[in-house]
């Protein structure tokens, strides 16, 4: 099912499949979310839970037992339940099922709140351990923004600009999508990256950790149009596209793909969180139009 949200300045669509916000339009009707054309990539704004990225051999060790799980986890393929809705917000919920317990042996409640804000939208993840044992998890977003935003604009006219001076390396991936331990490449100097498809052809994904910045802006260098992502509650930020595709995924992460050297234990994954029984954690990010 799909629901429409609106306020004085914008309009959005939220769907129960995957719990995603799949459209965001400004007052003029201009669309900012990628439409999910399978010619390039059928995704739009998937929720990454309870893992982010790929596992070694697609499996994870939890309490001495190995469980298989595909890249980015299962939440993006599940049907959420709408539990609350207003004119400008919707709250969707996902709980464990026999199918999820076969891959992730924990009882949980994942609530996702999509909220229109002034000139933008926010998404909040509220994760609760509803079971009786400590629950490890990772979570992230994978929001695909149309880039270029206007017909006829070159992708190369766009730039990523962080709100603080940055001098950082990108983490590097193996062909299997694992992070190469100890291997990085200089990428972010002065806090700006000029977009070029050749970068993604070579590296696939740009992945940064523990930056000083709290915001990153995607904008057209010539006319200034774009939007800003507030990711301050997430220790990692990633960017991905397919060469030639008219979108850029802007991805705040709390967790990431397995390191090619890691043990395979869930609790050893980078930036994994753990909730005691009955406890919950909330993380939010937001996009604001320039």
N, C-alpha and C positions, 0 to 999 in steps of 0.2 A: 504494500500500500504506500501511497505517496501523499504528503500533506504540504500545503502551502503556508508559508509564514510571510508576514508583511509588517512594515511600519511606515513612517512618513517618508523615508528616503530609500527603501530597498525592498526586495522581495526574494524569497528563497524557497527551495523545495527540499524536503526531507523524506527519506524512504525507510520503511521497516527492514527491507533486505539489506543486511550489513549495517544498519543503523546510521546510514550516511546522510550528510548534507550534500546534495547532488546538483544544486543550482544556486547561484547567487547573482542577482541582477541589481544594478543601480537604478536610480530614478528614471534614467533615460531608457532603460531596458537592456543595456549592455550586459552581456553575460561574462562572468569571470571564471567559472568552473568548467573544466574540460568536459566535453559531452560523452566521452567514453567510446569513441569510434574504434571498433576492433581492428580496423586496418592498421592502426598503430598500437593501441592499448585499450582494452575494454574497461579498465578501471576508471574511477573518478576521484573518490575520496575515502579509500578503505581505512578501517580501524585495525591497527596492528596489535593483536592480543591473543594469547598470553606471551608471545615472543615477537621480537622484531628481527627481520632478516632470516638468514638460513641457519640451520643446525648442521653440525658435522654428521654426515651420513643420514640427514633428515631425522635424527632421533636425539633424545635428551635423557639423561640419567637422573631419575627422581627417586631417592630412597633406595638405590641399588637396583631399580627396575628401569629398563629402557622403554621409552614411549616414542612412537613415531609422530612427527608433526611437520607439515609442509611449511614453506617459507611464509613468514609473517603471521603464522597462527591461523586459527579457525574463525575468529569473530567476523571477519569480512564475508564469510560464506553462510553465516547463520541469519535466521529471521529473528529480528528483535520485536519486542512488544511495546507499543505506545502506551505509556502509563500516565502522562500528563501533557497537556497542550494548552497554549494560549495563542493570542493573535501573532505574537512575535517570538515564540519559543516552542520547543518540543523536547520531551524527555523520553528516551527509549531505553529498554532494559533487556539484558541477556543474562540467563542463568544457566547453570550446568544442566546437561542432559546425559543420558546413557552414551550418546555418541561423543560428547566432549570428554566425559570421564575416561573413555578408552584411550584418549590422547593426552589428557591433563587431569590427573586424579584428585581434583580439588573441587569442593563446592564453593561457588562464587556468585556474586551479583555484580554485573557491569552495567552501570547507568551512564548514558551519554546525553548531555544537554546541549542542544544547538540553540543559540540565542542571537537574534538580530540586535546589534548595538548601533550607536550613532555612526553611520557611514561604514558599516562593516558587520562582521559576525564573530561570535566566540563559540568554541566547543570545549566542554568540560567532560572529563572522564572521572567517574566516581567508582572505585573498585572496592568491594567489600569481601572479606573472607567470611563466608557463612558456614564454614566447616569447623572441624575440631582439631586441626593440625596447622602449623605455620604454612603459609602459602607463598611461594616465590612467583614473581611474574615480571614481565616487561610490557611496556605499552608505548604506542607511538601513532602518529598520523602520517598520511601519505597524500596530502591534498594537491590535486593536479590543477594548476592555474593555467588558463589559456595564455599562451605566449608564442607569438605576438597577440596582443589584445585586439588590435584593429586590422582589418583586411589590408593586405599590401605591405605591411610592415615586415622587415627582415628580423629574424630571430636575433641576429647579431647587433641590432640596435638596442638590445636590452642589457641591463647590468644588474648585478646583485651588489648592494651596498649595505654594510653593517653599520650600526650606530656608534661603534667605538673603533679606534685604530686596531687592526689585527695583523699579526704576523704568524700564520698558522699553516700547518701541513694538512693535506687530506690523507685519511687512511686509505689503504689500497686493498683491493679485493682479489681473490683467486678466481679462476674461471668458474668455480663451483659456488661463488658468492660468499665465501668466508673471508674474514679480515686477516690479512697477512701480518702476523705478529712482528712488531719492530720495524715494519716497512711503511714509510710515508713518502709523500712528495710535496715540495713547496707549492702552495697554491694561492694562499690568501696573504697578500702583502699590501698593507695600508687600508685594508677593510673593504676592497672592491674587487669584483670579478666581472670582466666583460664576457658575456655569453658567446659561445661558439660551439656548434655541433661537434667539431673535431675533438673537443675536450671530452665529451661524453662517449664518442666513438672509441677513444683510447682508454678511458678510465671507468666508464659505465656510470658510476655514482661518485659525487663529491661528498665526503663525510668528515665533519669536524666535531671535535669534542672540547668541552670546557673553555669556550670562548669568553671574552670579556663582555661581548655585546648581549643585549637583551632583545634587540629587534634587528630584522634584516628586511630590506626593501627590494622589491623587484620593480624596475622602472625602465621606461624608454629614455635613453640618454638624451635624445633630441628634444622631446616634448614634455618629459617629466611625468607622464601618466604611468600609473602603476598602483601597487599596494604594499603595505608593510605588515610583516608577521611578527607578533610578540611571542617569543618562545622561551621566556625567562625561567619557566619552571622545568625545563628539559635540559639535561646536560649535553645533548648531542643535537646536531642539525645536519640534514642531508638534502641533496638536490639531485634529481634524476630526470632524464628524458631519453627518448629514442631519437637518434639522428634523423632529422627531417620532420619530426612530429611537432605540431604546433601547441605544445604545452610544456610546462616545467613543474615537476612535483617539488613542493617545499615541505619538508618532513621533520618536525620536532620529534625526537626519540628519547625515551628513557629505557635504554637497552639497545642492543645492536646484534648483528650477525655474530656467529661463533668465531672466535679466533682460531686460526688453523692449528694453534698449539695448545688450546685449552683442554681441560680434562673431560668435558662432556657433561659434568655435573651442572644442574640448573643453577645451583647457588654460586657457582664460579663464573657465571656469565657477566660480562661487563655491565655495570649499572643496573643489575637486577635489584628489585625491591622485594621485601618479604613482609607479609602482614600476619600478625598474630590472630588467632580465632576471634571473630567478632569485630575486628578493627577494619577501618577503611581508609583509603587514600584518595585525594582529589588532585587532579592536574588539569590545567587549562591552557589553551592558546587562543589567539585571536588574530584576525585579519582586518585591517583598516585601509580604506581607499585613500590614495593621495589626493 
